[in-house]
């Protein structure tokens, strides 16, 4: 009986071991089925933000912490896509969930999403290594990562990343390590951005990498004539600028809108724009004389 008492805890511990289903991410949406009223765990090994349709608000509970995603459906769910965005790199993983009645069926095993062999390496970065001294003392090495040497200039990398976020399917957006999304500036006055052209500007979003920031601004033509876009007409302290399209069509046409990408260094878009001068009504500065005939009669 004593031997039974010794082996019983060991047997119970083995029965608690649960398999994990591996799913390689290769830019194709991953199918993650759920059972109603059963929680399923998705391990990602990275902190993510979850984008879900509002229609799931009452039927799907989503919790994300410590690189794990906890999904629990309270009712059947038709195939629906969730966006998982890496907080650090901005990389997006797509999963397609469904929820069915799982009564009488075994619980679904946890899922672990791993990088597939076909996953893009993102914007090329190579650590700078010094191979001139092969006999260097290994005890002098530190845990700090070597400086990163970018094959592509940061303004080009940021503009490409912003354009992909606005125009490309989310699953094709290349991850950019170190990029951060900038807080909203939707109330920013952009009337002075292109003062020589009849266009209106609206802030769409911004992303920061190291000390560079790219801001995406929507431009819309207000005139009945097309406009050829020239970066020399932009007003502001920018180190780089690019238009999504080379011209704007007449107002009312689908082509009357485009996006300009403005790159600043060490400052935000609001700080890089010229000050907005309020129109002054000269008549308000005049004082009316109370003496009959005015000053000429005195």
VEXGUMAR-523842 format. One record per atom (N, C-alpha, C): residue in three letters; y, z, x. Coordinates in steps of 0.2 Angstrom, whole numbers, padded with zeros to 4 digits, always signed. Each point is the difference from the previous one (the first is absolute). Example, Ala and Ser with C-alpha at 12.3 -4.5 7.8 and 13.67 -1.06 7.14 Angstrom:
<recs>
ALA-0028+0039+0066/ALA+0006+0000-0004/ALA+0006+0000+0004/SER+0005-0004-0002/SER+0006+0001+0004/SER+0005+0003-0004/
</recs>
This chain:
<recs>
UNK-0006+0000+0004/UNK+0006+0000-0004/UNK+0006+0000+0004/UNK+0000+0003+0006/UNK+0005+0000+0005/UNK+0002-0007+0002/UNK-0005-0003+0002/UNK+0001-0007+0002/UNK+0003-0004-0005/UNK-0002+0001-0007/UNK+0003-0004-0005/UNK+0008+0001+0000/UNK+0002+0007+0001/UNK+0007+0002+0000/UNK+0004-0004+0005/UNK-0004-0001+0006/UNK+0004-0003+0006/UNK+0001-0007-0001/UNK-0005-0004-0004/UNK+0001-0007+0000/UNK+0003-0002-0006/UNK+0001+0004-0005/UNK+0003-0002-0006/UNK+0008-0002+0001/UNK+0004+0004+0003/UNK+0007-0002+0002/UNK+0000-0007+0003/UNK-0005-0001+0005/UNK+0001-0006+0003/UNK-0002-0006-0004/UNK-0004+0001-0005/UNK-0002-0005-0005/UNK+0006-0002-0004/UNK+0003+0006-0002/UNK+0006-0001-0005/UNK+0006-0004+0004/UNK+0001+0002+0006/UNK+0005-0004+0004/UNK-0002-0007+0001/UNK-0006-0002+0001/UNK-0002-0007+0001/UNK+0002-0004-0007/UNK-0002+0004-0006/UNK+0001-0004-0006/UNK+0007-0001-0002/UNK+0005+0003+0004/UNK+0007+0000-0002/UNK+0003-0006+0004/UNK-0004-0003+0005/UNK+0003-0006+0004/UNK+0000-0006-0005/UNK+0006-0003+0000/UNK+0001-0006-0004/UNK+0002-0006+0004/UNK-0003-0006-0002/UNK+0001-0006+0004/UNK+0007-0002-0002/UNK+0003-0004+0005/UNK+0007-0003-0001/UNK-0001-0008+0000/UNK+0003-0003-0005/UNK+0000-0007+0000/UNK+0005-0003+0005/UNK-0001-0004+0005/UNK+0005-0003+0004/UNK+0002-0007-0003/UNK+0007-0001+0000/UNK+0003-0006-0003/UNK+0004-0003+0006/UNK-0001-0005+0003/UNK+0004-0003+0005/UNK+0006-0004-0003/UNK+0006+0002+0002/UNK+0006-0003-0003/UNK+0002-0006+0004/UNK-0001-0006-0003/UNK+0002-0007+0004/UNK+0005-0004-0005/UNK+0005+0004-0003/UNK+0005-0004-0003/UNK-0003-0002-0007/UNK-0005+0001-0002/UNK-0003-0001-0007/UNK-0001+0006-0004/UNK+0003+0000-0006/UNK+0000+0006-0004/UNK-0007+0003-0001/UNK-0001+0007+0001/UNK-0006+0003+0000/UNK-0001+0003-0007/UNK-0007-0001-0003/UNK-0001+0002-0006/UNK-0003+0008+0000/UNK+0003+0004-0003/UNK-0001+0007+0000/UNK-0002+0002-0008/UNK-0006+0000-0002/UNK-0001+0002-0007/UNK+0000+0008-0001/UNK+0002+0002-0006/UNK+0000+0007-0001/UNK-0004+0001-0007/UNK-0002+0007+0000/UNK-0003+0002-0006/UNK+0005+0005-0004/UNK+0000-0001-0006/UNK+0005+0004-0004/UNK-0002+0008+0001/UNK+0005+0004+0001/UNK+0000+0007+0001/UNK-0004+0002+0006/UNK-0001-0005+0005/UNK-0003+0002+0006/UNK+0005-0002+0006/UNK+0001+0005+0004/UNK+0005-0002+0006/UNK-0003-0004+0005/UNK+0003-0005+0003/UNK-0003-0003+0006/UNK+0005+0000+0005/UNK-0002+0001+0006/UNK+0004+0001+0006/UNK+0000-0007+0004/UNK+0006-0002+0002/UNK+0001-0006+0005/UNK+0003+0003+0006/UNK-0004-0001+0006/UNK+0003+0003+0006/UNK+0003-0006+0004/UNK+0006+0001+0002/UNK+0004-0006+0003/UNK+0002+0002+0007/UNK+0000+0007+0002/UNK+0002+0002+0007/UNK+0007-0002+0001/UNK+0004+0000-0005/UNK+0008-0001+0002/UNK+0003+0002-0007/UNK+0006+0002+0001/UNK+0004+0003-0006/UNK+0003-0007-0003/UNK-0001+0000-0007/UNK+0002-0006-0003/UNK+0004+0002-0006/UNK+0004-0005-0003/UNK+0003+0000-0006/UNK-0004-0004-0005/UNK+0000+0002-0006/UNK-0004-0004-0005/UNK+0004-0003-0005/UNK-0001-0006-0001/UNK+0004-0004-0005/UNK-0005-0002-0006/UNK+0002+0003-0006/UNK-0005-0001-0005/UNK+0004-0002-0006/UNK-0002-0004-0005/UNK+0003-0002-0006/UNK+0002+0006-0004/UNK+0005+0000-0004/UNK+0002+0006-0004/UNK-0005+0001-0005/UNK-0003-0006-0002/UNK-0005+0001-0006/UNK-0006+0005+0002/UNK-0001+0001+0006/UNK-0005+0005+0002/UNK+0002+0007+0000/UNK+0006+0001-0002/UNK+0003+0007+0001/UNK-0004+0005-0004/UNK-0003-0002-0006/UNK-0004+0005-0004/UNK-0007+0000+0001/UNK-0003-0005+0004/UNK-0007-0001+0000/UNK-0003+0001+0007/UNK+0005+0000+0005/UNK-0003+0001+0007/UNK+0004+0005+0004/UNK-0003+0005+0003/UNK+0003+0005+0004/UNK-0001-0002+0007/UNK+0006-0001+0004/UNK-0001-0002+0007/UNK+0003+0006+0004/UNK-0003+0002+0005/UNK+0002+0005+0005/UNK-0001-0003+0007/UNK+0005+0001+0004/UNK-0001-0003+0007/UNK+0002+0006+0005/UNK-0004+0001+0005/UNK+0001+0005+0005/UNK-0005+0000+0005/UNK+0003+0001+0006/UNK-0004+0000+0006/UNK-0004-0006+0002/UNK+0002-0006-0002/UNK-0004-0006+0001/UNK-0005-0001-0005/UNK+0000+0004-0006/UNK-0005-0001-0005/UNK+0003-0001-0007/UNK-0003-0005-0004/UNK+0003-0001-0006/UNK-0005+0002-0005/UNK+0002+0004-0005/UNK-0004+0003-0005/UNK+0001-0003-0007/UNK-0004-0004-0003/UNK+0001-0004-0006/UNK-0005+0003-0006/UNK+0003+0001-0005/UNK-0004+0003-0006/UNK+0003-0003-0006/UNK-0004-0004-0004/UNK+0002-0003-0006/UNK-0003+0004-0006/UNK+0005+0000-0005/UNK-0002+0004-0006/UNK-0002-0004-0006/UNK+0001-0007+0001/UNK-0002-0005-0005/UNK-0002-0006+0003/UNK-0004-0005-0003/UNK-0002-0006+0003/UNK+0007-0004+0002/UNK-0001-0003+0006/UNK+0006-0004+0003/UNK-0003-0007+0001/UNK+0004-0005-0002/UNK-0001-0007+0002/UNK+0001-0001+0007/UNK-0002-0006+0003/UNK+0001-0001+0007/UNK+0008+0000+0001/UNK+0002+0005+0005/UNK+0007+0001+0001/UNK+0001+0001+0008/UNK+0005-0003+0002/UNK+0001+0000+0008/UNK+0005+0006+0002/UNK-0002+0003+0005/UNK+0004+0005+0003/UNK+0002-0002+0007/UNK+0007+0002+0002/UNK+0002-0002+0007/UNK+0000+0007+0004/UNK-0003+0000+0005/UNK+0000+0005+0005/UNK+0004-0001+0006/UNK+0006+0003+0001/UNK+0004-0002+0006/UNK+0001+0005+0005/UNK-0002-0001+0006/UNK+0000+0004+0005/UNK+0007+0003+0002/UNK+0001+0006-0001/UNK+0007+0003+0001/UNK+0003-0002+0007/UNK-0004+0000+0005/UNK+0003-0001+0007/UNK+0001-0007+0001/UNK-0005-0005-0001/UNK+0000-0007+0002/UNK+0003-0004-0005/UNK-0001+0002-0007/UNK+0002-0005-0005/UNK-0006-0004-0002/UNK-0005+0000+0003/UNK-0006-0004-0002/UNK-0002+0001-0007/UNK-0002-0005-0004/UNK-0002+0001-0006/UNK-0008-0002-0001/UNK-0004+0005-0003/UNK-0007-0002-0002/UNK+0000+0000-0008/UNK-0004-0005-0002/UNK+0000-0001-0007/UNK-0007+0002-0003/UNK-0001+0004-0005/UNK-0006+0002-0003/UNK+0000-0002-0007/UNK-0005-0003-0003/UNK-0001-0001-0007/UNK-0004+0005-0003/UNK+0002+0004-0005/UNK-0004+0005-0003/UNK-0002-0002-0007/UNK-0005+0003-0002/UNK-0002+0000-0007/UNK-0004+0007-0002/UNK+0001+0002-0006/UNK-0003+0006-0002/UNK-0005-0001-0006/UNK-0006+0002+0000/UNK-0005-0001-0005/UNK-0003+0007-0002/UNK-0003+0000-0006/UNK-0004+0006-0002/UNK-0006+0001+0005/UNK+0001+0006+0004/UNK-0006+0001+0004/UNK-0005+0005-0002/UNK+0000+0001-0006/UNK-0004+0006-0003/UNK-0008-0002+0001/UNK-0003+0004+0003/UNK-0007-0001+0002/UNK-0001-0004+0006/UNK+0005-0001+0004/UNK-0001-0004+0006/UNK+0002+0005+0006/UNK-0003-0002+0006/UNK+0002+0005+0005/UNK+0007-0001+0003/UNK+0002+0005+0003/UNK+0007+0000+0002/UNK+0001-0006+0005/UNK+0006-0003+0000/UNK+0001-0005+0005/UNK+0002+0003+0007/UNK-0003-0002+0005/UNK+0002+0002+0007/UNK+0007-0001+0002/UNK+0002+0004+0005/UNK+0007-0001+0002/UNK+0000-0007+0004/UNK+0006-0002+0001/UNK+0002-0007+0003/UNK+0004+0002+0006/UNK-0002-0004+0006/UNK+0004+0000+0006/UNK+0002-0007+0002/UNK+0007-0001+0000/UNK+0003-0006+0001/UNK+0001-0001+0008/UNK-0003-0005+0003/UNK+0001+0000+0007/UNK+0003-0007+0002/UNK+0003-0001+0005/UNK+0003-0006+0002/UNK-0006-0005+0002/UNK+0000-0006-0003/UNK-0004-0005+0001/UNK+0001-0004+0006/UNK-0005-0004+0003/UNK+0001-0004+0006/UNK+0005-0005-0001/UNK+0002-0002-0007/UNK+0004-0006-0001/UNK+0007+0003-0001/UNK+0001+0006+0000/UNK+0007+0003-0001/UNK+0005-0002+0005/UNK+0006-0002-0002/UNK+0005-0002+0005/UNK+0002+0005+0005/UNK+0002-0002+0006/UNK+0002+0005+0005/UNK+0008+0001-0001/UNK+0003-0003-0005/UNK+0007+0001-0002/UNK+0004-0003+0005/UNK+0006+0002+0001/UNK+0005-0003+0005/UNK-0002+0002+0007/UNK-0001-0005+0004/UNK-0003+0002+0007/UNK+0004+0005+0004/UNK-0003+0005+0002/UNK+0002+0005+0004/UNK-0005+0001+0006/UNK+0003+0001+0006/UNK-0005+0001+0005/UNK+0003+0006+0004/UNK-0003+0005+0002/UNK+0002+0005+0004/UNK+0001-0002+0007/UNK+0006+0002+0003/UNK+0001-0002+0007/UNK-0004+0004+0004/UNK-0004-0003+0005/UNK-0004+0004+0004/UNK+0002-0003+0007/UNK+0000+0005+0005/UNK+0001-0002+0007/UNK-0006+0000+0004/UNK-0002-0006+0002/UNK-0007-0001+0004/UNK+0002+0000+0007/UNK+0006+0001+0002/UNK+0001-0001+0007/UNK-0003+0005+0005/UNK-0002+0006-0003/UNK-0003+0005+0004/UNK-0006+0002-0003/UNK-0006-0003+0002/UNK-0006+0001-0003/UNK-0003+0007+0002/UNK+0003+0003+0005/UNK-0003+0007+0003/UNK+0004+0006-0003/UNK+0004-0001-0005/UNK+0004+0005-0003/UNK-0004+0006-0002/UNK+0002+0006+0001/UNK-0003+0006-0001/UNK-0001+0001-0008/UNK-0006+0000-0003/UNK-0001+0000-0007/UNK+0002+0007-0003/UNK+0001+0005+0005/UNK+0003+0007-0003/UNK+0007-0001-0002/UNK+0003-0005+0002/UNK+0008-0001-0001/UNK+0001-0003-0007/UNK-0005-0002-0003/UNK+0000-0004-0007/UNK+0002+0006-0005/UNK+0004-0002-0005/UNK+0002+0004-0005/UNK-0003-0003-0007/UNK+0001+0004-0005/UNK-0002-0002-0007/UNK+0005-0004-0003/UNK+0006-0001+0003/UNK+0005-0005-0003/UNK-0002-0007+0000/UNK+0001-0004-0005/UNK-0002-0007+0000/UNK+0005-0004+0004/UNK-0002-0005+0004/UNK+0004-0004+0004/UNK+0005-0003-0005/UNK+0006-0002+0003/UNK+0005-0004-0004/UNK-0003-0006-0002/UNK+0003-0002-0006/UNK-0003-0006-0004/UNK+0005-0006+0002/UNK-0004-0005+0003/UNK+0004-0007+0001/UNK-0001-0005-0005/UNK+0005-0001-0004/UNK-0001-0005-0006/UNK+0001-0007+0002/UNK-0005-0004-0002/UNK+0000-0007+0002/UNK+0006-0004-0005/UNK+0001+0003-0005/UNK+0005-0003-0005/UNK+0006+0005+0000/UNK+0007-0003+0000/UNK+0005+0005+0000/UNK+0000+0003-0007/UNK+0003+0007+0000/UNK+0000+0004-0006/UNK+0003-0003-0006/UNK+0006-0004+0001/UNK+0004-0003-0006/UNK-0005-0005-0003/UNK-0003-0004+0004/UNK-0005-0005-0003/UNK-0006+0003-0004/UNK-0002+0006+0003/UNK-0006+0003-0003/UNK+0002+0003-0007/UNK+0006+0003+0000/UNK+0002+0004-0006/UNK+0002-0005-0005/UNK+0003-0006+0001/UNK+0002-0005-0005/UNK-0007-0003-0003/UNK-0005-0001+0005/UNK-0006-0003-0003/UNK-0003+0005-0004/UNK+0000+0007+0002/UNK-0003+0005-0004/UNK+0003+0001-0007/UNK+0007-0001+0000/UNK+0004+0001-0007/UNK-0002-0006-0004/UNK+0000-0006+0003/UNK-0001-0006-0004/UNK-0007+0000-0003/UNK-0005+0003+0003/UNK-0007+0000-0002/UNK+0000+0006-0006/UNK+0003+0005+0001/UNK+0001+0005-0006/UNK+0003-0003-0006/UNK+0004-0004+0001/UNK+0004-0003-0006/UNK-0003-0006-0003/UNK-0004-0004+0004/UNK-0002-0007-0002/UNK-0007-0001+0000/UNK-0004+0004+0004/UNK-0007-0001+0001/UNK-0004+0004-0004/UNK-0006-0002-0002/UNK-0005+0005-0003/UNK-0001+0006+0004/UNK+0000+0006-0003/UNK+0000+0007+0003/UNK-0006+0000+0005/UNK-0006-0003-0002/UNK-0006+0001+0005/UNK+0001-0004+0006/UNK+0005-0005+0001/UNK+0001-0004+0006/UNK+0005+0003+0004/UNK+0004+0005-0002/UNK+0005+0003+0004/UNK-0003+0003+0007/UNK+0002-0002+0005/UNK-0003+0002+0007/UNK+0003+0008+0001/UNK-0004+0004+0002/UNK+0002+0007+0002/UNK+0005+0000+0006/UNK+0005+0004-0001/UNK+0004+0001+0006/UNK+0001+0007+0002/UNK-0004+0002+0005/UNK+0000+0007+0002/UNK+0007+0002+0002/UNK+0002+0006-0003/UNK+0007+0003+0001/UNK+0005-0001-0004/UNK-0001-0005-0005/UNK+0005-0002-0005/UNK+0001+0005-0005/UNK+0006+0001-0002/UNK+0002+0005-0005/UNK+0004-0003-0006/UNK-0001+0001-0006/UNK+0004-0002-0005/UNK+0006+0004-0001/UNK+0006-0003-0001/UNK+0006+0003+0000/UNK+0002+0002-0007/UNK+0003+0006-0001/UNK+0002+0002-0007/UNK+0004-0005-0004/UNK+0000+0000-0006/UNK+0004-0005-0004/UNK+0007+0000+0001/UNK+0003-0006+0000/UNK+0008-0001+0000/UNK+0002-0004-0005/UNK-0003+0000-0006/UNK+0001-0004-0005/UNK+0007-0001-0003/UNK+0004+0006+0001/UNK+0007+0000-0002/UNK+0005-0003+0006/UNK-0003-0003+0005/UNK+0005-0002+0005/UNK+0004-0006-0002/UNK+0006+0001+0002/UNK+0005-0006-0002/UNK-0001-0005+0005/UNK-0002-0006-0002/UNK-0001-0006+0005/UNK+0005-0006-0002/UNK+0006+0002-0003/UNK+0005-0005-0001/UNK+0003-0004+0006/UNK+0000+0004+0006/UNK+0003-0002+0006/UNK-0005-0004+0004/UNK-0007-0001-0002/UNK-0005-0002+0005/UNK+0002-0008+0001/UNK+0001-0004-0005/UNK+0002-0007+0001/UNK+0006-0001-0004/UNK+0006+0002+0002/UNK+0006-0001-0004/UNK+0002-0007-0001/UNK-0002-0004+0004/UNK+0002-0007-0001/UNK-0004-0004-0005/UNK-0005+0003-0002/UNK-0005-0004-0005/UNK+0000+0004-0007/UNK-0001-0004-0005/UNK+0000+0003-0007/UNK-0008+0002-0001/UNK-0002+0005+0004/UNK-0006+0003-0001/UNK+0000+0008-0001/UNK-0005+0002-0004/UNK+0000+0008-0001/UNK-0006+0002+0004/UNK+0000+0006+0003/UNK-0005+0003+0004/UNK-0003+0006-0003/UNK-0007+0001+0000/UNK-0003+0006-0002/UNK-0005+0003+0005/UNK+0000+0006+0002/UNK-0004+0003+0004/UNK-0007+0000-0003/UNK-0005-0002+0004/UNK-0007+0000-0002/UNK-0005+0005+0003/UNK+0001+0001+0007/UNK-0004+0005+0003/UNK+0002-0001+0008/UNK-0003+0005+0004/UNK+0001+0000+0007/UNK-0005+0004+0003/UNK-0002-0002+0007/UNK-0005+0002+0004/UNK+0003+0002+0007/UNK-0003+0005+0003/UNK+0003+0002+0006/UNK-0006+0000+0005/UNK+0001-0002+0006/UNK-0005+0000+0006/UNK+0004+0002+0006/UNK-0001+0006+0003/UNK+0003+0002+0005/UNK+0008+0001-0002/UNK+0004-0003+0004/UNK+0008+0001-0002/UNK+0002-0007-0003/UNK-0004-0004-0003/UNK+0002-0006-0003/UNK-0002+0001-0008/UNK+0004-0003-0004/UNK-0001+0000-0007/UNK+0002-0007-0003/UNK-0005-0002-0004/UNK+0001-0006-0004/UNK+0001+0001-0007/UNK+0006-0003-0003/UNK+0001+0001-0007/UNK+0000-0006-0003/UNK-0004+0000-0006/UNK+0000-0006-0004/UNK+0005+0000-0006/UNK+0004-0005+0000/UNK+0005-0001-0005/UNK-0001-0006-0004/UNK+0000+0001-0007/UNK-0001-0006-0004/UNK+0007-0003-0001/UNK+0001-0007+0001/UNK+0006-0004-0001/UNK-0001-0004-0006/UNK+0005-0001-0004/UNK+0000-0004-0006/UNK+0006-0004-0001/UNK+0000-0006-0001/UNK+0005-0005+0000/UNK+0004+0001-0007/UNK+0006+0001+0000/UNK+0004+0000-0007/UNK+0004-0006-0001/UNK-0001-0005+0004/UNK+0004-0007-0001/UNK-0005-0005-0003/UNK+0003-0005-0002/UNK-0004-0006-0003/UNK-0002-0005+0005/UNK+0002+0001+0007/UNK-0001-0004+0005/UNK-0005+0003+0005/UNK-0004-0004+0003/UNK-0005+0004+0005/UNK+0004+0002+0006/UNK-0003+0005+0004/UNK+0003+0003+0006/UNK-0005-0001+0005/UNK+0003-0003+0006/UNK-0004+0000+0006/UNK+0001+0007+0004/UNK-0005+0004+0001/UNK+0001+0006+0003/UNK+0001+0000+0008/UNK+0005+0004+0002/UNK+0001+0000+0007/UNK+0001+0007+0002/UNK-0004+0002+0005/UNK+0000+0007+0002/UNK+0007+0002+0003/UNK+0004-0005+0003/UNK+0006+0002+0002/UNK+0005+0002-0005/UNK-0002-0001-0006/UNK+0005+0002-0006/UNK-0002+0008-0002/UNK-0005+0003+0003/UNK-0001+0007-0001/UNK+0005+0004+0003/UNK+0002+0005-0003/UNK+0005+0005+0003/UNK-0004+0007+0001/UNK+0000+0002+0006/UNK-0003+0006+0001/UNK-0003+0001+0008/UNK-0002+0005+0002/UNK-0002+0001+0007/UNK-0008+0000+0000/UNK-0002-0006+0000/UNK-0007-0002+0000/UNK-0002-0003+0006/UNK-0006+0002+0003/UNK-0003-0003+0006/UNK-0004-0006-0002/UNK-0002-0001-0006/UNK-0004-0006-0002/UNK+0000+0000-0008/UNK+0000-0007-0002/UNK+0000-0001-0007/UNK-0004-0006-0001/UNK-0004+0000-0006/UNK-0004-0006-0002/UNK+0000-0001-0008/UNK+0001-0006-0002/UNK-0001-0001-0007/UNK-0007-0003-0002/UNK-0002+0002-0006/UNK-0007-0002-0002/UNK+0000-0007-0002/UNK+0006-0003-0002/UNK+0001-0007-0002/UNK+0006-0002+0004/UNK+0001-0007+0001/UNK+0006-0002+0004/UNK+0006-0001-0005/UNK-0001+0000-0006/UNK+0005-0002-0005/UNK-0001+0004-0007/UNK+0005+0000-0004/UNK+0000+0003-0006/UNK+0001-0006-0005/UNK-0004+0000-0005/UNK+0002-0005-0006/UNK+0005+0002-0004/UNK+0002-0005-0005/UNK+0006+0002-0005/UNK-0003+0006-0004/UNK+0005+0004-0002/UNK-0001+0006-0005/UNK-0004-0003-0006/UNK-0005+0004-0002/UNK-0004-0001-0006/UNK-0007-0004+0002/UNK+0000-0002+0006/UNK-0006-0003+0002/UNK-0005+0005+0004/UNK-0006-0001+0000/UNK-0005+0005+0004/UNK+0002+0000+0007/UNK+0003-0005+0003/UNK+0002+0000+0007/UNK+0006+0003+0002/UNK+0004+0004-0005/UNK+0006+0003+0001/UNK+0000+0006+0003/UNK-0006+0003+0002/UNK-0001+0006+0003/UNK-0005+0000+0006/UNK+0002+0004+0005/UNK-0004+0000+0006/UNK+0001+0007+0003/UNK-0003+0001+0006/UNK+0001+0007+0003/UNK+0002-0001+0007/UNK+0005+0004+0003/UNK+0002+0000+0006/UNK-0003+0007+0004/UNK-0002-0001+0006/UNK-0003+0006+0004/UNK+0005+0001+0005/UNK+0003+0006+0000/UNK+0005+0002+0005/UNK-0003+0006+0004/UNK+0000-0001+0007/UNK-0002+0005+0004/UNK+0005+0003+0004/UNK+0000+0007+0000/UNK+0005+0004+0003/UNK-0003+0004+0005/UNK+0003+0003+0005/UNK-0002+0004+0005/UNK+0004+0007+0001/UNK-0004+0005-0001/UNK+0003+0007+0000/UNK+0005+0001-0006/UNK+0000-0003-0005/UNK+0004+0001-0006/UNK-0003-0003-0006/UNK+0002+0002-0006/UNK-0003-0002-0006/UNK+0004-0006-0002/UNK-0002-0004-0005/UNK+0004-0005-0003/UNK+0007+0002-0002/UNK+0000+0006-0004/UNK+0007+0002-0002/UNK+0005+0001+0005/UNK-0003+0003+0006/UNK+0005+0001+0006/UNK+0002-0007+0003/UNK-0005-0005+0000/UNK+0002-0006+0003/UNK+0004-0005-0004/UNK+0001+0001-0006/UNK+0005-0004-0004/UNK+0007+0002+0001/UNK+0004-0005-0001/UNK+0008+0001+0001/UNK+0002+0004-0006/UNK+0005+0004+0001/UNK+0003+0004-0006/UNK+0002-0004-0006/UNK-0001+0002-0006/UNK+0002-0003-0006/UNK+0007+0002-0001/UNK+0005-0005-0001/UNK+0007+0001-0001/UNK+0001+0000-0008/UNK+0002+0005-0003/UNK+0002+0000-0007/UNK+0006-0004-0001/UNK+0000-0005-0005/UNK+0007-0003-0002/UNK+0005+0005-0001/UNK+0006-0002+0002/UNK+0006+0005-0001/UNK+0005-0004-0005/UNK+0002+0003-0005/UNK+0005-0003-0005/UNK+0007+0003+0003/UNK+0004-0005+0002/UNK+0006+0002+0003/UNK+0005+0003-0005/UNK-0001-0002-0006/UNK+0005+0002-0005/UNK-0001+0008-0001/UNK-0006+0003+0002/UNK-0001+0007-0001/UNK+0004+0004+0005/UNK+0002-0004+0005/UNK+0004+0004+0006/UNK+0007+0000-0001/UNK+0003-0004-0005/UNK+0007+0000-0001/UNK+0002+0006-0005/UNK+0006+0003+0002/UNK+0003+0005-0004/UNK+0005-0003-0004/UNK+0001+0002-0006/UNK+0005-0002-0005/UNK+0006+0004+0001/UNK+0005-0002+0001/UNK+0007+0004+0000/UNK+0002+0002-0007/UNK+0002+0006+0000/UNK+0002+0003-0006/UNK+0008-0001-0001/UNK+0003-0003+0005/UNK+0007-0001+0000/UNK+0002-0007-0003/UNK+0004+0000-0005/UNK+0002-0007-0003/UNK+0002-0005+0005/UNK-0003-0006+0000/UNK+0002-0005+0005/UNK-0004+0001+0006/UNK-0004+0005+0001/UNK-0004+0000+0006/UNK+0004+0002+0006/UNK-0003-0001+0006/UNK+0004+0002+0006/UNK+0006-0004+0002/UNK+0000-0006-0003/UNK+0005-0005+0002/UNK+0007+0003-0003/UNK-0001+0004-0006/UNK+0006+0002-0003/UNK+0003+0006+0003/UNK-0004+0003+0004/UNK+0003+0007+0003/UNK+0005-0001+0006/
</recs>
